[in-house]
Amino acid sequence: MSISGNSSNKTIFDLSRIKVKNFLMYFFSVLLGIGLLLYTFRGVSLYEIQDELFRINYFYLILFVVVVFLGTYIRALRWKYILYSFKKDIELKNLFYATIIGYGVNVILPRFGEISRALYVGHVEKISRSSALGTIIIERILDLIFLLFSVTLSLFLFGKDLSDKYPWIYKSLYFGLTLVLLSFALLFAIVKYKVNVIQVIEKIFSRFSLGIFVRATEIVSKIIEGFASLKTKRNYFFTFLFSPLLWFVYSLGSYLGLYMLNMQEYQNLNFAFGLIIMSITTFGIMVPIPGATGSYHMFCKSVLTMILGFNVQISLAYAVLTHLLSTIPFVLISLVILWIQGFKKIFINENENPGS
């Protein structure tokens, strides 16, 4: 009886440690974001930034928001083709809502947005949530491939000026390429040797309770199914067709953002500006900070001032405005969708889809 009690206390203690660790990591990420904001806005009067924001061109502001949601729609459409092997008649509307929720959750809880997407689409479409998560991992690998392509194209267009200002950029390319190759090799091995992988997972979790053992094996199996979701030439074609289109739309949004603040009055603009802004700020978005607040602004300011030659005030105004328009709408719409669907049903109740 005492052994059982000690085991129970140990489990509760371990869970408490995990919660404290997660809280500390989140607290640190928030502090990091605040620190980056203070560093980025140092020496600049907020009134000067406010003056730039009062000059907004509302036609381009509306166009920018439309393009932001167009990118979200294209991402949902690409996801539909990746998920085709699980459910042929999956509703694009639900994937669109799931993608919005993913963006909205990432503003508050970085990296939890991908899990939220899988939970939502699993709930509304009654498909495996774990398999949906597996397809999102495939998405992220595709995103990395086209980010590398965008950065390479930016280097071709801006040459030595870009590599001088960002000496780490070539290392990032090499690291990204290595990561992509390793990811494909790992996914191929996992899918090809699925049975062996599951046997390893079974050995790892065999020391736990039967419920945890069965659940872990089942989840791993379904995630692997998600990795193998692209099964027809048609799905491959449309998945890879929408990927460069998605990054083109992202670049278009960055380009239109310049017109929101009438930045064409400072110098002639061209689409390459949008490409390099999107490419460099993506590194800031990848930093695990809630909503990339601080990291996005820092990278945005640096590319606009050091590479494109804009002054600090209008560069920060651009960073503030584009960041707000790319985060706040998703948070608000996510809250509405989750309120309508029921937060507990999606994120807490697992009974209606036990195979997830």
Protein Blocks (a to p, Z undefined) as FASTA:
>chain_A
ZZmmmmmmmmmmmmmmmmmmmmmmmmmmmmmmmmmmmmmmgoiafklmmmmmmmpcfklm
mmmmmmmmmmmmmmmmmmmmmmmmmomklcfklmmmmmmmmmmmmmmmghklmmmmmmmm
mmmnopafklmmmmmmmmmmmmmmmmmmmmmmmmmmnmmmlmmmmmmlmmmmmmmmmmmm
mmmmmmmmmmmmmmmmmmmmmmmmmmmcfklmmmmmmmmmmmmmmmmmpmbfklmmmmmm
mmmmmmmmmmmmmmmmmmmnopmmmpccdfklmmmmmmmmmmmmmpccehhiojlmmmmm
mmmmmmnopafklmmmmmmmmmmmmmmmmmmmmmmmmmmnopmlmmmmmmlmmmZZ
